[in-house]
């Protein structure tokens, strides 16, 4: 993949992760893990779509200790060929509350985030450069 294509994909994905949830949420009653776009626009444990054999290495897991969460994606970092690009944390309204970008030459796909002041559902997204975006949820 050349640099321009990589940047274009990153821009589209980043923009979609901000615009699409707000557009969908405008109508209210949105349940992201059961939404029609689960399994097509992003993937979940129960809606892995075309990536049904990739759940274990792409679905982010969340461990909470006090006001800190640790997000882990059990995915190998194969340099720039195949890796986890980033983790994103969203509140129950899908406002971005945290983001960690990974350098596939140096980082493991593990991030920590302070969730002080957040309550209700927290959404965690793990983005793979090949197998798209994976969403998980937990309740504070």
Contact map, one row per residue, 1 for C-alpha under 8 A:
11101100000000000000000000000000000000000000000000000000000000000000000000000000000000000000000000000000000000000000000000000000000000000000
11111100000000000000000000000000000000000000000000000000000000000000000000000000000000000000000000000000000000000000000000000000000000000000
11111110000000000000000000000000000000000000000000000000000000000000000000000000000000000000000000000000000000000000000000000000000000000000
01111111000000000000000000000000000000000000000000000000000000000000000000000000000000000000000000000000000000000000000000000000000000000000
11111111100000000000000000000000000000000000000000000000000000000000000000000000000000000000000000000000000000000000000000000000000000000000
11111111110000000000000000000000000000000000000000000000000000000000000000000000000000000000000000000000000000000000000000000000000000000000
00111111111000000000000000000000000000000000000000000000000000000000000000000000000000000000000000000000000000000000000000000000000000000000
00011111111100000000000000000000000000000000000000000000000000000000000000000000000000000000000000000000000000000000000000000000000000000000
00001111111110000000000000000000000000000000000000000000000000000000000000000000000000000000000000000000000000000000000000000000000000000000
00000111111111000000000000000000000000000000000000000000000000000000000000000000000000000000000000000000000000000000000000000000000000000000
00000011111111100000000000000000000000000000000000000000000000000000000000000000000000000000000000000000000000000000000000000000000000000000
00000001111111110000000000000000000000000000000000000000000000000000000000000000000000000000000000000000000000000000000000000000000000000000
00000000111111111000000000000000000000000000000000000000000000000000000000000000000000000000000000000000000000000000000000000000000000000000
00000000011111111100000000000000000000000000000000000000000000000000000000000000000000000000000000000000000000000000000000000000000000000000
00000000001111111110000000000000000000000000000000000000000000000000000000000000000000000000000000000000000000000000000000000000000000000000
00000000000111111111100000000000000000000000000000000000000000000000000000000000000000000000000000000000000000000000000000000000000000000000
00000000000011111111100000000000000000000000000000000000000000000000000000000000000000000000000000000000000000000000000000000000000000000000
00000000000001111111110000000000000000000000000000000000000000000000000000000000000000000000011100000000000000000000000000000000000000000000
00000000000000111111111000000000000000000000000000000000000000000000000000000000000000000000000000000000000000000000000000000000000000000000
00000000000000011111111100000000000000000000000000000000000000000000000000000000000000000000000000000000000000000000000000000000000000000000
00000000000000011111111110000000000000000000000000000000000000000000000000000000000000000000010000000000000000000000000000000000000000000000
00000000000000000111111111000000000000000000000000000000000000000000000000000000000000000000110000000000000000000000000000000000000000000000
00000000000000000011111111100000000000000000000000000000000000000000000000000000000000000000000000000000000000000000000000000000000000000000
00000000000000000001111111110100000000000000000000000000000000000000000000000000000000000000000000000000000000000000000000000000000000000000
00000000000000000000111111111100000000000000000000000000000000000000000000000000000000000000100000000000000000000000000000000000000000000000
00000000000000000000011111110000000000000000000000000000000000000000000000000000000000000000000000000000000000000000000000000000000000000000
00000000000000000000001111111100000000000000000000000000000000000000000000000000000000000000000000000000000000000000000000000000000000000000
00000000000000000000000111111100000000000000000000000000000000000000000000000000000000000000000000000000000000000000000000000000000000000000
00000000000000000000000010111110000000000000000000000000000000000000000000000000000000000000000000000000000000000000000000000000000000000000
00000000000000000000000110111111001000000000000000000000000000000000000000000000000000000000000000000000000000000000000000000000000000000000
00000000000000000000000000001111111000000000000000000000000000000000000000000000000000000000000000000000000000000000000000000000000000000000
00000000000000000000000000000111111011000000000000000000000000000000000000000000000000000000000000000000000000000000000000000000000000000000
00000000000000000000000000000011111001000001011000000000000000000000000000000000000000000000000000000000000000000000000000000000000000110000
00000000000000000000000000000011111101000000001000000000000000000000000000000000000000000000000000000000000000000000000000000000000000000000
00000000000000000000000000000111111111000000000000000000000000000000000000000000000000000000000000000000000000000000000000000000000000000000
00000000000000000000000000000000011111100000000000000000000000000000000000000000000000000000000000000000000000000000000000000000000000000000
00000000000000000000000000000001001111111100000000000000000000000000000000000000000000000000000000000000000000000000000000000000000000000000
00000000000000000000000000000001111111111111001110000000000000000000000000000000000000000000000000000000000000000000000000000000000000000000
00000000000000000000000000000000000111111111001111000000000000000000000000000000000000000000000000000000000000000000000000000000000000000000
00000000000000000000000000000000000011111110000011000000000000000000000000000000000000000000000000000000000000000000000000000000000000000000
00000000000000000000000000000000000011111110000000000000000000000000000000000000000000000000000000000000000000000000000000000000000010000000
00000000000000000000000000000000000011111111000000000000000000000000000000000000000000000000000000000000000000000000000000000000000111100000
00000000000000000000000000000000000001111111101110000000000000000000000000000000000000000000000000000000000000000000000000000000000111100000
00000000000000000000000000000000100001100111111100000010001000000000000000000000000000000000000000000000000000000000000000000000000001110000
00000000000000000000000000000000000000000011111100000010001000000000000000000000000000000000000000000000000000000000000000000000000000010000
00000000000000000000000000000000100000000001111100000000000000000000000000000000000000000000000000000000000000000000000000000000000000000000
00000000000000000000000000000000110001100011111110010000000000000000000000000000000000000000000000000000000000000000000000000000000000000000
00000000000000000000000000000000000001100011111111110110000000000000000000000000000000000000000000000000000000000000000000000000000000000000
00000000000000000000000000000000000001110010001111110000000000000000000000000000000000000000000000000000000000000000000000000000000000000000
00000000000000000000000000000000000000110000000111110000000000000000000000000000000000000000000000000000000000000000000000000000000000000000
00000000000000000000000000000000000000000000000111111110000000000000000000000000000000000000000000000000000000000000000000000000001000000000
00000000000000000000000000000000000000000000001111111110000000000000000000000000000000000000000000000000000000000000000000000000000000000000
00000000000000000000000000000000000000000000000000111111000000000000000000000000000000000000000000000000000000000000000000000000000000000000
00000000000000000000000000000000000000000000000100111111110000000000000000000000000000000000000000000000000000000000000000000000001000000000
00000000000000000000000000000000000000000001100100111111111000000000000000000000000000000000000000000000000000000000000000000000000000000000
00000000000000000000000000000000000000000000000000001111111000000000000001000000000000000000000000000000000000000000000000000000000000000000
00000000000000000000000000000000000000000000000000000111111000000000000011110000000000000000000000000000000000000000000000000000000000000000
00000000000000000000000000000000000000000000000000000111111100000000000011100000000000000000000000000000000000000000000000000111001001000000
00000000000000000000000000000000000000000001100000000011111110000000000011000000000000000000000000000000000000000000000000000100000001110000
00000000000000000000000000000000000000000000000000000000011111000000001111000000000000000000000000000000000000000000000000011100000001110000
00000000000000000000000000000000000000000000000000000000001111100000001110000000000000000000000000000000000000000000000000000000000000010000
00000000000000000000000000000000000000000000000000000000000111110000111100000000000000000000000000000000000000000000000000000000000000000100
00000000000000000000000000000000000000000000000000000000000011111000111000000000000000000000000000000000000000000000000000000000000000000000
00000000000000000000000000000000000000000000000000000000000001111111110000000000000000000000000000000000000000000000000000000000000000000000
00000000000000000000000000000000000000000000000000000000000000111111100000000000000000000000000000000000000000000000000000000000000000000000
00000000000000000000000000000000000000000000000000000000000000011111100000000000000000000000000000000000000000000000000000000000000000000000
00000000000000000000000000000000000000000000000000000000000000011111100000000000000000000000000000000000000000000111000000000000000000000000
00000000000000000000000000000000000000000000000000000000000000011111110000000000000000000000000000000000000000011111000000000000000000000000
00000000000000000000000000000000000000000000000000000000000001111111111000000000000000000000000000000000000000011110000000000000000000000000
00000000000000000000000000000000000000000000000000000000000001110001111100000000000000000000000000000000000001111000000000000000000000000000
00000000000000000000000000000000000000000000000000000000000111100000111110000000000000100000000000000000000001110000000000010000000000000000
00000000000000000000000000000000000000000000000000000000000111000000011111000000000000000000000000000000000011100000000000000000000000000000
00000000000000000000000000000000000000000000000000000000111110000000001111100000000100000000000000000000000011000000000000000100000000000000
00000000000000000000000000000000000000000000000000000001111100000000000111110000000000000000000000000000000010000000000000000000000000000000
00000000000000000000000000000000000000000000000000000000110000000000000011111000001100000000000000000000000010000000000000000000000000000000
00000000000000000000000000000000000000000000000000000000100000000000000001111100001000000000000000000000000100000000000000000000000000000000
00000000000000000000000000000000000000000000000000000000000000000000000000111111011100000000000000000001101110000000000000000000000000000000
00000000000000000000000000000000000000000000000000000000000000000000000000011111111000000000000000000001100000000000000000000000000000000000
00000000000000000000000000000000000000000000000000000000000000000000000000001111111000000000000000000001100000000000000000000000000000000000
00000000000000000000000000000000000000000000000000000000000000000000000000001111111000000000000000000001100000000000000000000000000000000000
00000000000000000000000000000000000000000000000000000000000000000000000000000111111000000000000000000000000000000000000000000000000000000000
00000000000000000000000000000000000000000000000000000000000000000000000000001111111100000000000000000000000000000000000000000001110000000000
00000000000000000000000000000000000000000000000000000000000000000000000000111111111110000000000000000001000000000000000000000001110000000000
00000000000000000000000000000000000000000000000000000000000000000000000010101000011111000000000000000101000010000000000000000111100000000000
00000000000000000000000000000000000000000000000000000000000000000000000000000000001111100000000000001111000000000000000000000111100000000000
00000000000000000000000000000000000000000000000000000000000000000000000000000000000111110000000000111100000010000000000000000111000000000000
00000000000000000000000000000000000000000000000000000000000000000000001000000000000011111000000000111000000010100000000000011110000000000000
00000000000000000000000000000000000000000000000000000000000000000000000000000000000001111100000111110000000000000000000000011100000000000000
00000000000000000000000000000000000000000000000000000000000000000000000000000000000000111110000111100000000000000000000001111000000000000000
00000000000000000000000000000000000000000000000000000000000000000000000000000000000000011111111111000000000000000000000001110000000000000000
00000000000000000000000000000000000000000000000000000000000000000000000000000000000000001111111110000000000000000000011111100000000000000000
00000000000000000000000000000000000000000000000000000000000000000000000000000000000000000111111000000000000000000000000111100000000000000000
00000000000000000000010010000000000000000000000000000000000000000000000000000000000000000111111000000000000000000000000000000000000000000000
00000000000000000100110000000000000000000000000000000000000000000000000000000000000000000111111100000000000000000000000000100000000000000000
00000000000000000100000000000000000000000000000000000000000000000000000000000000000000000111111110000000000000000000000000000000000000000000
00000000000000000100000000000000000000000000000000000000000000000000000000000000000000011110011111100000000000000000000000000000000000000000
00000000000000000000000000000000000000000000000000000000000000000000000000000000000000011110001111100000000000000000000000000000000000000000
00000000000000000000000000000000000000000000000000000000000000000000000000000000000000011100000111110000000000001000000000000000000000000000
00000000000000000000000000000000000000000000000000000000000000000000000000000000000001111000000111111000000000000000000000000000000000000000
00000000000000000000000000000000000000000000000000000000000000000000000000000000000001110000000001111100000000100000000000000000000000000000
00000000000000000000000000000000000000000000000000000000000000000000000000000000000011100000000000111110000000000000000000000000000000000000
00000000000000000000000000000000000000000000000000000000000000000000000000000000000111000000000000011111011110000000000000000000000000000000
00000000000000000000000000000000000000000000000000000000000000000000000000000000000010000000000000001111111000000000000000000000000000000000
00000000000000000000000000000000000000000000000000000000000000000000000000001111001110000000000000000111111100000000000000000000000000000000
00000000000000000000000000000000000000000000000000000000000000000000000000001111000000000000000000000011111000000000000000000000000000000000
00000000000000000000000000000000000000000000000000000000000000000000000000000000000000000000000000000111111100000000000000000000000000000000
00000000000000000000000000000000000000000000000000000000000000000000000000001000000000000000000000000111111111000000000000000000000000000000
00000000000000000000000000000000000000000000000000000000000000000000000000011000000000000000000000000101011111000000000000000000000000000000
00000000000000000000000000000000000000000000000000000000000000000000000111101000000101100000000000000100001111100000000000000000000000000000
00000000000000000000000000000000000000000000000000000000000000000000011110000000000000000000000000000000001111110000000000000000000000000000
00000000000000000000000000000000000000000000000000000000000000000000011100000000000000100000000000010000000011111000000000000000000000000000
00000000000000000000000000000000000000000000000000000000000000000001111000000000000000000000000000000000000001111100000000000000000000000000
00000000000000000000000000000000000000000000000000000000000000000001110000000000000000000000000001000000000000111110000000000000000000000000
00000000000000000000000000000000000000000000000000000000000000000011100000000000000000000000000000000000000000011111000000000000000000000000
00000000000000000000000000000000000000000000000000000000000000000011100000000000000000000000000000000000000000001111110000000000000000000000
00000000000000000000000000000000000000000000000000000000000000000011000000000000000000000000000000000000000000000111110000000000000000000000
00000000000000000000000000000000000000000000000000000000000000000000000000000000000000000000000000000000000000000011111000000000000000000000
00000000000000000000000000000000000000000000000000000000000000000000000000000000000000000010000000000000000000000011111101000000000000000001
00000000000000000000000000000000000000000000000000000000000000000000000000000000000000000010000000000000000000000000111111000000000000000011
00000000000000000000000000000000000000000000000000000000000000000000000000000000000000000011000000000000000000000000011111000000000000000011
00000000000000000000000000000000000000000000000000000000000000000000000000000000000000000011000000000000000000000000001111100000000000001111
00000000000000000000000000000000000000000000000000000000000000000000000000000000000000001111000000000000000000000000011111110000000000001111
00000000000000000000000000000000000000000000000000000000000000000000000000000000000000001111010000000000000000000000000011111000000000111100
00000000000000000000000000000000000000000000000000000000000100000000001000000000000000111100000000000000000000000000000001111100000000111000
00000000000000000000000000000000000000000000000000000000000100000000000000000000000000111000000000000000000000000000000000111110000011110000
00000000000000000000000000000000000000000000000000000000011100000000000010000000000111110000000000000000000000000000000000011111000011100000
00000000000000000000000000000000000000000000000000000000010000000000000000000000000111100000000000000000000000000000000000001111101111000000
00000000000000000000000000000000000000000000000000000000010000000000000000000000011111000000000000000000000000000000000000000111111110000000
00000000000000000000000000000000000000000000000000000000000000000000000000000000011110000000000000000000000000000000000000000011111100000000
00000000000000000000000000000000000000000000000000000000000000000000000000000000011000000000000000000000000000000000000000000001111100000000
00000000000000000000000000000000000000000000000000100100010000000000000000000000000000000000000000000000000000000000000000000011111110000000
00000000000000000000000000000000000000000110000000000000000000000000000000000000000000000000000000000000000000000000000000000011111111000000
00000000000000000000000000000000000000001110000000000000000000000000000000000000000000000000000000000000000000000000000000001111001111100000
00000000000000000000000000000000000000000111000000000000011100000000000000000000000000000000000000000000000000000000000000001110000111110000
00000000000000000000000000000000100000000111000000000000001100000000000000000000000000000000000000000000000000000000000000111100000011111000
00000000000000000000000000000000100000000001100000000000001110000000000000000000000000000000000000000000000000000000000000111000000001111100
00000000000000000000000000000000000000000000000000000000000000000000000000000000000000000000000000000000000000000000000011110000000000111110
00000000000000000000000000000000000000000000000000000000000001000000000000000000000000000000000000000000000000000000000011100000000000011111
00000000000000000000000000000000000000000000000000000000000000000000000000000000000000000000000000000000000000000000001111000000000000001111
00000000000000000000000000000000000000000000000000000000000000000000000000000000000000000000000000000000000000000000011111000000000000000111
